[in-house]
Amino acid sequence: DSGVTQTPKHLITATGQRVTLRCSPRSGDLSVYWYQQSLDQGLQFLIQYYNGEERAKGNILERFSAQQFPDLHSELNLSSLELGDSALYFCASSALQGRSGNTIYFGEGSWLTVV
Amino acid sequence: AQSVSQHNHHVILSEAASLELGCNYSYGGTVNLFWYVQYPGQHLQLLLKYFSGDPLVKGIKGFEAEFIKSKFSFNLRKPSVQWSDTAEYFCAVNAQGTYKYIFGTGTRLKVLA
């Protein structure tokens, strides 16, 4: 158990809908990362937050947004869902702000299926 | 821009065979390097990491990796694989001082009993 908690574990929704994925980082970790893992794209970095502020952005679509709350949990919002958004979405956390020598720890992921 | 290449997408080995998975990265500066393993149906777990010092890094479950700076490589090795090593392995790079961790596309290892 990495200490990173993600909900829901599985989600099936229809195209055009909106979903919210939730992540609670390890106790004391200030940084949260979101990754998307699909069969054809591999593991893609989406976005990172540190202590409530966005710090790095990767291949995140405009239909997607995220935020980190004062209690440090994070939510990834996916809207106008398309079939191609079906993937495993991982949250990860780390203690420091991407400083050298830091390790990130992954949650178990949220399986999203868009039908 | 940083990138990570894992050239072997699928590897099939028999138990007790030796393993080497390639990882090359593209970045001119100082990097932190990681190998993660994802067992079927599970999340990514850290196998080993290199930050500085001895370029030969030993991780859990008998895995090791060697950082060769001149070749921009961080290959993963294990002298004798077991059936339980069947998993997907990801190499990751973090440029020191940045927030992004770039992952390779992964290598799926299947070990035959």
Interface residues (C-beta under 8 A of the other chain):
Chain A: S2 V4 S31 Y33 Y35 G42 L43 F45 Q48 Y50 R55 A56 G58 F90 A92 Q97 G98 R99 S100 G101 N102 T103 I104 Y105 F106 G107 E108 G109
Chain B: T30 N32 F34 Y36 Q42 H43 L44 Q45 L46 K49 F51 S52 F90 N94 Q96 G97 T98 Y99 K100 Y101 I102 F103 G104 T105 G106
